[in-house]
């Protein structure tokens, strides 16, 4: 375990938000996309953006300090990570997820964190996803950006799980259907049902139609905590659901999944999960804290707790393993035949 020993270490943590804002500003100005075309001087970047040359240089210098860009002979170019993940249209691009959801939505909600931690959110504050997504525009921004951010993990899940013999998937809180679309494409026998809020379902149906899967993926509109789940499922997925609901709901959700699965069916819980000894991963722990800002009663999920709850509910072949490195884990369990 690393130990902080210098004032510089503390400063790096405290100034982390500045690095985040540098990244977001670059995304809003399409810096990485422009640099993908060719390395550029600050003046050349300013010519294709709304940035002033001096301000372009200030931003590029900050990005270089973050190792997001490299500089040689006065010209800046993308780092390999920026090229793969932050260029518009790249295969693994999730820039819109960072630019829209994290910057435009979550950062403002972090102002609530102090009150949320002591359970004293003021009147009018956002205290749940249900309240947040009752606004169609907020639901749209979140859902469209989340779709972009979920496609990569969904492809990873399709490689980690074998649903060859499954014909029915229940995607609880499945948003715009990124996971259902990916899994139905990967496993031809599979059909999916997605449960999510009405404003999200409207958007999701468009993504499903664009993927040519309207005959294989259907939506049930409603709050996943209140909606009746259809039984007879071969697989149930809950991705990022546990971090977005009160901790008092977790055991019930696991039991509900067990009851709705066919014998031999598999439950999958994908979320921000830390180690039971509380040493990290750092990114997972920070995402858990961030969710607390608008889900005040959220639980800090750990791998041992998830494993014990799944086993206690009757699931066999239980495992909890990393999915997105240093950030999320995938818990799996099978209902005995």
C-alpha positions in Angstrom: 0.0 0.0 0.0 1.4 3.4 -1.0 1.8 6.0 1.8 1.7 9.8 1.3 4.9 11.3 2.6 5.2 14.7 0.9 3.2 17.9 0.6 3.5 17.4 -3.2 1.5 14.1 -2.9 -1.3 16.0 -1.1 -1.2 18.8 -3.6 -1.5 16.3 -6.5 -4.7 15.0 -5.0 -6.1 18.4 -4.2 -5.3 19.7 -7.7 -6.8 16.7 -9.4 -9.9 18.6 -10.3 -7.8 20.9 -12.4 -6.5 18.0 -14.5 -10.0 16.8 -15.0 -11.1 20.3 -16.2 -8.1 20.4 -18.6 -9.3 17.1 -20.1 -12.9 18.3 -20.3 -11.9 21.6 -21.9 -9.8 19.7 -24.5 -12.8 17.5 -25.3 -15.2 20.3 -25.6 -12.8 22.0 -28.1 -12.1 18.7 -30.0 -8.4 19.1 -29.3 -7.6 15.4 -29.5 -9.6 14.9 -32.7 -7.8 17.7 -34.4 -4.4 16.4 -33.2 -5.3 13.0 -34.5 -5.3 14.5 -38.0 -1.7 15.8 -37.6 0.6 17.2 -34.9 0.0 20.9 -34.4 1.5 24.0 -32.9 -0.7 26.1 -30.6 -1.2 28.5 -33.5 -2.3 25.7 -35.8 -4.7 24.3 -33.2 -6.1 27.8 -32.6 -6.8 28.1 -36.4 -9.2 25.1 -36.3 -10.8 25.8 -32.9 -12.3 28.7 -31.0 -9.1 28.9 -28.9 -6.8 31.9 -28.9 -3.2 30.9 -29.7 -1.9 31.8 -26.2 -4.8 30.0 -24.5 -4.2 27.0 -26.8 -0.7 26.9 -25.6 -1.8 27.0 -22.0 -4.2 24.2 -22.5 -1.7 22.0 -24.4 0.9 22.6 -21.8 -1.4 21.3 -19.1 -2.3 18.3 -21.3 1.4 17.6 -21.8 1.8 17.6 -18.0 -0.9 15.1 -17.7 0.8 12.9 -20.4 -2.3 13.2 -22.6 -0.3 14.8 -25.4 3.4 14.8 -26.3 5.4 17.7 -27.6 8.3 17.8 -30.0 9.8 20.7 -31.8 6.9 22.9 -30.7 4.2 20.6 -32.1 1.8 18.6 -30.0 0.5 15.1 -30.7 -1.8 12.7 -29.0 -0.6 10.1 -26.5 -1.5 6.5 -27.4 -4.3 6.6 -24.8 -5.7 9.9 -26.1 -5.6 8.5 -29.7 -7.5 5.4 -28.7 -10.1 6.7 -26.3 -10.5 10.5 -26.8 -10.6 11.0 -30.6 -14.2 11.4 -31.9 -15.2 8.3 -33.9 -12.4 6.1 -32.6 -13.4 2.5 -32.0 -13.0 2.9 -28.2 -14.0 6.6 -28.0 -15.7 7.5 -24.8 -15.0 11.2 -24.9 -18.7 12.1 -24.9 -19.1 10.2 -21.7 -16.5 12.3 -20.0 -17.4 15.6 -21.7 -21.2 15.4 -21.2 -22.0 13.1 -18.3 -19.0 13.6 -16.0 -18.3 17.2 -16.7 -21.7 18.7 -17.5 -23.7 16.7 -15.0 -21.8 14.9 -12.3 -19.3 17.6 -11.5 -22.2 20.0 -10.6 -23.8 17.3 -8.4 -20.5 16.9 -6.5 -21.3 20.2 -4.8 -23.8 18.1 -2.8 -21.2 15.7 -1.5 -20.7 17.2 2.0 -24.5 17.3 2.7 -25.1 13.9 1.2 -22.5 12.3 3.5 -24.3 13.5 6.6 -27.8 12.8 5.0 -28.8 16.5 4.9 -29.5 17.2 1.3 -31.4 20.5 1.0 -34.9 20.7 -0.5 -34.7 20.6 -4.3 -31.4 18.7 -4.4 -31.1 15.6 -6.6 -31.3 12.7 -4.3 -31.9 9.7 -6.7 -31.8 8.6 -10.3 -35.6 8.6 -10.4 -35.6 12.4 -9.6 -32.8 13.1 -11.9 -34.2 11.2 -14.9 -37.7 12.7 -14.5 -36.2 15.6 -16.5 -36.2 14.5 -20.2 -33.1 16.6 -21.0 -31.1 15.4 -18.1 -32.0 11.8 -19.0 -31.0 12.4 -22.6 -27.6 13.8 -21.8 -26.8 11.1 -19.3 -28.1 8.2 -21.4 -26.5 9.2 -24.7 -23.1 9.7 -23.0 -23.5 6.6 -21.0 -24.2 4.6 -24.2 -20.9 5.8 -25.6 -19.1 4.8 -22.4 -20.8 1.4 -22.1 -20.0 0.0 -25.5 -16.4 -0.9 -24.7 -17.2 -2.7 -21.3 -20.1 -4.4 -23.1 -17.7 -5.9 -25.6 -15.5 -7.0 -22.7 -18.5 -8.7 -21.0 -19.3 -10.6 -24.2 -15.8 -12.0 -24.1 -16.0 -12.9 -20.4 -19.4 -14.6 -20.3 -20.8 -17.5 -22.4 -24.5 -17.1 -23.2 -24.4 -19.4 -26.2 -27.3 -21.5 -24.9 -29.3 -18.6 -23.3 -32.4 -17.3 -25.0 -33.6 -14.7 -22.5 -31.7 -11.8 -20.9 -33.1 -9.4 -18.4 -31.1 -6.1 -18.4 -32.2 -4.3 -15.2 -31.5 -0.6 -15.4 -30.0 -1.3 -18.8 -30.2 2.3 -20.1 -30.1 2.8 -23.8 -29.3 -0.9 -24.3 -25.6 -0.9 -25.0 -25.1 -4.2 -23.2 -28.2 -5.8 -24.6 -27.3 -4.8 -28.1 -23.8 -6.1 -27.8 -24.8 -9.3 -26.2 -27.6 -10.0 -28.6 -25.1 -9.5 -31.5 -22.6 -11.8 -29.9 -25.1 -14.6 -29.1 -27.6 -15.1 -31.9 -30.1 -17.1 -29.8 -30.5 -14.3 -27.2 -33.4 -12.0 -26.8 -33.4 -9.2 -24.2 -35.8 -7.2 -22.0 -34.5 -3.9 -20.7 -36.1 -2.2 -17.6 -35.5 1.5 -17.3 -37.2 4.9 -16.7 -39.6 6.1 -19.5 -37.4 9.0 -20.6 -34.5 6.5 -21.0 -36.5 3.8 -22.7 -37.6 6.3 -25.4 -34.0 6.9 -26.3 -33.0 3.2 -26.0 -35.6 2.1 -28.5 -33.9 4.4 -31.1 -30.5 2.7 -30.5 -32.1 -0.7 -30.7 -33.8 0.2 -34.0 -30.5 1.5 -35.4 -28.8 -1.7 -34.5 -31.6 -3.7 -36.4 -32.6 -5.5 -33.2 -36.1 -4.2 -32.6 -37.4 -7.8 -32.9 -34.9 -9.1 -30.2 -34.9 -6.3 -27.6 -37.9 -4.9 -25.8 -38.3 -2.3 -23.1 -40.3 -2.3 -19.9 -40.7 1.3 -18.7 -40.4 2.0 -15.0 -38.2 2.2 -11.9 -36.3 -1.1 -11.6 -37.0 -1.0 -7.8 -40.7 -0.9 -8.3 -41.4 -2.7 -11.6 -42.4 -6.3 -11.7 -39.6 -8.3 -13.3 -40.5 -11.0 -15.8 -39.6 -14.5 -14.7 -38.2 -17.4 -16.7 -34.9 -15.7 -17.5 -31.7 -17.4 -18.6 -29.5 -14.5 -17.6 -30.0 -11.3 -15.6 -27.6 -8.3 -15.8 -27.4 -5.4 -13.4 -24.7 -3.0 -14.6 -24.1 0.0 -12.4 -27.4 -0.5 -10.7 -26.1 -1.3 -7.2 -24.1 1.9 -7.0 -27.2 3.9 -8.0 -29.7 2.6 -5.4 -29.9 2.6 -1.6 -27.9 -0.1 0.2 -31.1 -1.4 1.7 -32.2 -2.6 -1.7 -29.2 -4.8 -2.5 -30.2 -8.0 -0.8 -33.7 -7.8 -2.2 -32.4 -7.3 -5.7 -30.2 -10.4 -5.4 -33.1 -12.4 -4.2 -35.3 -11.1 -6.9 -32.8 -12.1 -9.5 -32.6 -15.6 -8.1 -36.4 -15.9 -8.2 -36.6 -14.7 -11.8 -33.9 -17.0 -13.2 -34.5 -20.4 -14.7 -32.5 -23.2 -13.1 -29.0 -23.0 -14.5 -29.5 -19.3 -15.2 -26.7 -16.7 -14.5 -26.8 -13.4 -12.6 -24.2 -10.8 -13.5 -23.6 -7.7 -11.3 -21.2 -5.2 -12.8 -20.3 -2.2 -10.8 -17.7 -0.1 -9.0 -16.3 -2.6 -6.5 -13.4 -2.2 -4.0 -11.3 -4.8 -2.2 -12.6 -6.0 1.2 -9.5 -4.7 2.9 -10.4 -1.2 1.6 -7.0 -0.5 -0.1 -8.6 0.3 -3.4 -8.7 0.3 -6.3 -8.5 4.1 -6.1 -10.7 4.8 -9.1 -13.5 2.5 -7.9 -13.4 4.1 -4.5 -13.7 7.6 -5.9 -16.6 6.6 -8.2 -18.4 5.2 -5.2 -17.9 8.5 -3.4 -19.1 10.4 -6.4 -22.3 8.4 -6.5 -23.0 9.2 -2.9 -23.5 12.8 -3.9 -26.8 12.0 -5.5 -27.5 8.5 -4.0 -26.9 9.4 -0.3 -27.6 5.9 0.9 -25.4 4.1 -1.6 -23.1 1.3 -0.3 -19.4 1.1 -0.8 -19.5 -2.3 -2.5 -16.6 -4.7 -1.8 -15.8 -8.1 -3.4 -16.2 -10.2 -0.3 -19.6 -8.8 0.5 -20.9 -9.4 -3.0 -19.6 -13.0 -3.0 -21.2 -13.7 0.4 -24.5 -12.2 -0.6 -24.7 -14.2 -3.8 -23.9 -17.4 -1.9 -26.3 -16.6 0.8 -29.1 -16.2 -1.7 -28.4 -19.7 -3.0 -26.3 -19.0 -6.0 -23.5 -21.4 -6.9 -20.3 -21.0 -9.0 -19.9 -17.5 -7.5 -17.0 -15.4 -8.6 -16.1 -11.7 -8.3 -13.4 -10.6 -10.8 -12.1 -7.4 -12.3 -13.7 -6.2 -15.5 -12.6 -2.6 -16.3 -9.1 -2.7 -14.8 -8.7 -0.8 -11.5 -12.3 0.4 -11.7 -15.1 -2.2 -11.9 -15.7 -5.8 -11.1 -18.1 -8.4 -12.4 -19.8 -10.7 -9.9 -21.4 -13.8 -11.3 -23.5 -16.6 -9.8 -25.6 -19.5 -11.2 -28.9 -20.7 -9.9 -28.5 -24.4 -9.3 -30.4 -26.8 -11.6 
